[in-house]
Amino acid sequence: MRNKSEKFIELANKRVNRAIDDIRLIGNLSNRNNYEYSPEQVSKIFQELQSELTQAKVRFTETKRSGKQVFMLDGPKRS
């Protein structure tokens, strides 16, 4: 049976690599030949990503957990 540290490392590697891949896919949205977007939309995307990163970082030092948010360009929705 794996210990908690080994499980953390395994899951962290998988999840961080998946997040990196998804961030790269978000970067692909910058192609103006395929997509049309406003500076406000881009700003909202990166504000939301930064907010989630900040919240994830805080969770490593705090025990409180806030409600999960689902990102929508017209505003985050609580689930």
Backbone bond lengths (Angstrom), bond angles and torsions (degrees), N, CA, C in turn:
res aa  C-N    CA-C-N  psi(-1)  N-CA   C-N-CA  omega(-1)  CA-C   N-CA-C  phi
1 M - - - 1.456 - - 1.539 109.15 -
2 R 1.313 114.92 136.55 1.471 119.29 179.73 1.517 110.49 -74.34
3 N 1.327 114.50 149.55 1.461 117.25 174.94 1.531 109.46 -87.77
4 K 1.305 116.47 172.36 1.470 121.68 -175.25 1.529 112.32 -62.88
5 S 1.320 117.33 -35.15 1.464 120.81 179.80 1.523 111.31 -66.80
6 E 1.313 116.51 -43.45 1.470 120.14 178.79 1.523 110.91 -64.41
7 K 1.321 116.45 -40.75 1.467 120.66 178.58 1.525 110.33 -64.16
8 F 1.345 117.37 -42.85 1.462 121.61 177.79 1.525 110.22 -58.35
9 I 1.321 117.04 -48.40 1.464 121.40 -178.16 1.523 110.83 -61.61
10 E 1.325 116.57 -44.78 1.464 120.06 -179.68 1.529 111.28 -61.59
11 L 1.324 116.62 -49.35 1.462 120.28 -179.04 1.522 112.46 -68.21
12 A 1.333 117.12 -38.80 1.468 120.28 178.67 1.523 110.32 -61.53
13 N 1.319 117.05 -44.81 1.473 120.08 178.88 1.520 111.07 -59.18
14 K 1.330 117.10 -47.38 1.466 120.46 -179.34 1.522 111.43 -63.65
15 R 1.329 116.22 -47.25 1.470 119.65 -173.75 1.520 112.52 -71.68
16 V 1.314 117.10 -39.06 1.476 119.57 179.16 1.522 109.74 -66.89
17 N 1.328 117.58 -42.31 1.466 119.62 178.33 1.518 111.72 -64.54
18 R 1.337 117.04 -37.79 1.467 120.58 176.80 1.527 110.29 -65.20
19 A 1.336 117.09 -41.45 1.469 121.29 178.90 1.532 110.48 -63.89
20 I 1.327 116.79 -42.09 1.466 120.85 178.34 1.529 110.15 -61.04
21 D 1.332 116.76 -44.79 1.465 120.11 177.88 1.523 111.16 -59.90
22 D 1.332 116.89 -43.02 1.461 120.21 179.71 1.525 112.12 -66.45
23 I 1.326 117.04 -37.11 1.466 120.42 176.85 1.529 110.21 -63.92
24 R 1.315 116.25 -39.25 1.479 119.60 176.40 1.521 110.76 -62.70
25 L 1.325 116.79 -38.63 1.463 120.18 177.17 1.528 111.21 -65.22
26 I 1.319 116.98 -37.63 1.467 120.00 175.01 1.525 109.43 -61.14
27 G 1.329 116.42 -41.71 1.466 120.50 177.22 1.522 112.27 -58.63
28 N 1.334 117.01 -32.68 1.464 120.35 178.28 1.527 111.99 -63.80
29 L 1.323 117.42 -22.17 1.464 120.67 178.03 1.529 112.31 -66.94
30 S 1.324 117.30 -11.74 1.463 120.66 -179.26 1.528 112.77 -73.63
31 N 1.314 117.96 -9.76 1.465 122.44 -178.17 1.526 110.44 -69.23
32 R 1.325 115.60 104.80 1.479 121.60 -177.25 1.530 112.39 -68.29
33 N 1.334 117.90 -16.44 1.468 119.91 175.86 1.529 111.19 -70.95
34 N 1.324 116.72 -24.82 1.460 120.76 -176.76 1.524 113.89 -109.78
35 Y 1.332 117.87 -22.21 1.461 121.10 -172.31 1.523 111.25 -136.73
36 E 1.317 114.56 153.88 1.459 121.86 174.88 1.524 106.97 -123.82
37 Y 1.313 116.35 131.81 1.465 120.60 -177.24 1.514 109.44 -155.13
38 S 1.317 114.76 160.15 1.464 120.78 179.78 1.523 109.99 -101.24
39 P 1.321 117.25 158.92 1.464 120.24 174.77 1.528 111.69 -58.74
40 E 1.334 116.35 -32.99 1.460 120.40 179.19 1.528 111.28 -65.41
41 Q 1.337 117.06 -39.70 1.462 120.69 178.10 1.530 110.86 -64.66
42 V 1.322 115.48 -43.00 1.465 120.23 179.09 1.524 109.89 -62.84
43 S 1.310 116.40 -44.20 1.457 120.94 179.45 1.525 110.75 -60.86
44 K 1.320 116.91 -42.80 1.457 120.77 -179.38 1.531 111.31 -64.00
45 I 1.321 116.48 -41.18 1.472 120.52 177.37 1.520 110.32 -58.10
46 F 1.328 116.88 -50.18 1.465 119.45 -175.63 1.522 112.83 -73.87
47 Q 1.316 117.87 -29.01 1.467 119.91 173.20 1.522 110.26 -63.92
48 E 1.326 116.33 -43.24 1.463 120.51 -179.65 1.529 111.57 -66.40
49 L 1.323 116.33 -42.61 1.468 119.63 177.40 1.529 110.73 -61.43
50 Q 1.328 116.32 -44.57 1.463 120.01 179.62 1.518 111.17 -63.72
51 S 1.322 116.56 -40.25 1.458 120.88 178.77 1.530 110.89 -60.96
52 E 1.321 117.11 -44.26 1.466 120.74 179.67 1.525 111.52 -66.62
53 L 1.327 116.98 -38.48 1.470 119.77 175.96 1.522 111.08 -62.43
54 T 1.322 115.47 -43.52 1.466 120.16 178.95 1.523 110.83 -62.37
55 Q 1.330 116.63 -44.35 1.459 120.42 179.07 1.528 111.61 -63.65
56 A 1.320 117.04 -39.74 1.467 120.41 178.37 1.523 110.44 -63.36
57 K 1.321 116.30 -41.26 1.463 121.09 178.78 1.525 111.12 -62.16
58 V 1.327 115.54 -42.57 1.466 120.93 -179.89 1.520 110.71 -62.86
59 R 1.318 117.12 -36.92 1.467 120.73 -177.96 1.527 111.95 -62.23
60 F 1.314 118.29 -22.05 1.458 120.81 177.26 1.524 111.90 -77.41
61 T 1.331 116.97 -14.04 1.458 119.88 179.74 1.524 112.99 -116.84
62 E 1.325 118.03 -12.96 1.463 122.03 179.93 1.516 109.89 -120.41
63 T 1.328 116.03 160.57 1.456 120.21 178.03 1.519 112.78 -101.62
64 K 1.352 117.92 -13.64 1.467 121.15 178.65 1.526 109.50 -72.69
65 R 1.329 115.26 147.05 1.457 120.56 176.46 1.524 108.60 -127.41
66 S 1.323 115.67 134.17 1.462 119.69 178.08 1.523 109.24 -95.26
67 G 1.341 116.22 169.67 1.457 120.87 179.27 1.514 111.50 -65.54
68 K 1.305 115.84 145.97 1.454 122.09 178.56 1.531 108.92 -71.02
69 Q 1.327 116.12 139.03 1.455 120.93 177.46 1.520 109.62 -112.12
70 V 1.316 115.44 145.76 1.453 121.83 174.80 1.521 106.45 -109.18
71 F 1.327 117.80 125.22 1.459 121.56 -176.90 1.522 111.02 -75.14
72 M 1.329 115.53 133.39 1.455 123.43 172.00 1.527 106.09 -140.06
73 L 1.323 117.93 138.62 1.461 119.98 179.85 1.515 111.70 -59.40
74 D 1.320 118.23 -25.55 1.466 119.75 177.83 1.521 111.21 -90.39
75 G 1.339 118.46 10.52 1.458 122.12 173.90 1.514 111.72 129.97
76 P 1.349 116.88 145.67 1.468 119.61 178.94 1.522 110.50 -69.75
77 K 1.306 115.97 144.34 1.457 122.78 179.65 1.518 108.14 -116.89
78 R 1.305 117.62 134.51 1.477 122.11 175.89 1.516 108.51 -76.48
79 S 1.313 115.89 139.07 1.466 119.06 175.20 1.507 110.40 -118.57
